[in-house]
Amino acid sequence: MKNIYQHNIELEPIRINNADKATFSQKLIDLPYRGYEVEELSDGRKIVITKPGGKSVYGRPKKEDFLVFIYNPNDNTLWQISHKQILEDVINKEQPHILIKFRKTKIKQKYF
């Protein structure tokens, strides 16, 4: 089942280069609260993130968290993609030798 919402969203393009974990994390924390376009798909849909993500842990909001959506500008729908679907997409985009590395390290879905 897909979580699909119909809503217009104003997006700003984002690109953060790979870096060590601390540097990359700090760049994400420093982002202003808003919607960001991460990637445009071949069919015209866009991978977008929103900050803050609206999640909470033990009743406390996580201000620096993100939600990931697939945005369709043709009908203004936002599909809130699951962690499992994100992992499957990453694995499908990787080269075969990278996929073997993923399997050997036993990456857990909940951390994506």
C-alpha positions in Angstrom: 0.0 0.0 0.0 1.3 3.4 -0.9 0.9 6.5 1.2 -0.1 9.1 -1.4 -1.0 12.7 -0.7 -2.2 15.3 -3.1 -0.5 18.6 -2.4 1.5 21.2 -4.2 5.0 21.7 -2.9 7.6 24.4 -3.5 11.0 22.7 -4.1 14.6 23.9 -4.1 17.3 21.8 -5.8 19.8 20.2 -3.5 23.2 18.6 -4.1 25.4 17.5 -1.2 28.7 15.8 -2.2 29.8 12.6 -0.5 31.9 13.3 2.6 32.8 11.7 5.9 29.9 10.9 8.1 30.4 13.9 10.4 30.7 16.5 7.6 27.8 15.0 5.6 25.6 15.0 8.7 26.4 18.6 9.5 25.6 19.7 6.0 22.1 18.1 6.4 21.6 19.7 9.8 22.5 23.1 8.4 19.8 22.9 5.7 16.9 25.3 6.3 13.4 23.8 6.8 11.7 23.3 3.4 11.2 20.9 0.5 14.2 19.8 -1.6 14.4 18.2 -5.0 17.0 15.4 -4.8 16.7 13.7 -8.2 14.5 13.8 -11.3 13.4 10.4 -12.6 13.2 9.5 -16.3 9.4 9.6 -16.2 9.3 13.2 -14.9 8.6 12.4 -11.3 11.1 13.7 -8.6 12.6 12.3 -5.5 12.1 15.0 -2.8 12.8 15.3 0.9 11.2 17.6 3.4 12.8 18.9 6.6 11.6 18.7 9.3 10.3 15.2 8.6 7.6 15.3 11.2 8.7 12.1 13.0 8.9 11.9 16.8 10.7 9.5 19.1 9.2 9.0 22.6 6.9 11.9 22.0 9.7 14.4 21.2 9.8 15.8 17.6 12.9 15.1 15.6 13.6 18.6 14.1 16.6 17.4 12.0 14.8 14.4 10.4 13.6 14.1 6.8 10.8 12.5 5.0 11.3 11.1 1.5 8.7 11.4 -1.2 8.3 10.6 -4.9 6.6 13.8 -6.3 4.6 13.8 -9.5 4.3 17.4 -10.7 1.6 16.4 -13.3 -1.0 15.7 -10.6 0.7 17.2 -7.5 0.9 13.8 -5.7 3.5 13.0 -3.0 4.1 9.3 -2.4 5.7 8.7 1.0 8.2 6.0 0.0 9.1 3.4 2.6 12.5 2.4 3.9 12.2 -0.9 2.2 11.4 0.7 -1.1 14.3 3.1 -0.8 16.7 0.2 -0.1 15.4 -1.8 -3.1 15.9 1.3 -5.3 19.5 1.8 -4.1 20.3 -1.9 -4.6 18.8 -1.8 -8.1 21.0 1.2 -9.1 24.2 -0.2 -7.8 26.8 -2.2 -9.8 26.9 -6.0 -9.1 30.2 -5.8 -7.1 28.7 -3.1 -4.9 25.6 -5.3 -4.4 27.8 -8.1 -3.1 29.3 -5.7 -0.6 25.8 -4.7 0.6 24.9 -8.3 1.2 28.2 -9.1 3.0 27.7 -6.1 5.4 24.2 -7.1 6.2 22.8 -3.6 6.0 19.5 -3.3 8.0 16.6 -1.6 6.3 15.6 0.4 9.3 18.7 2.5 9.1 18.0 3.8 5.6 
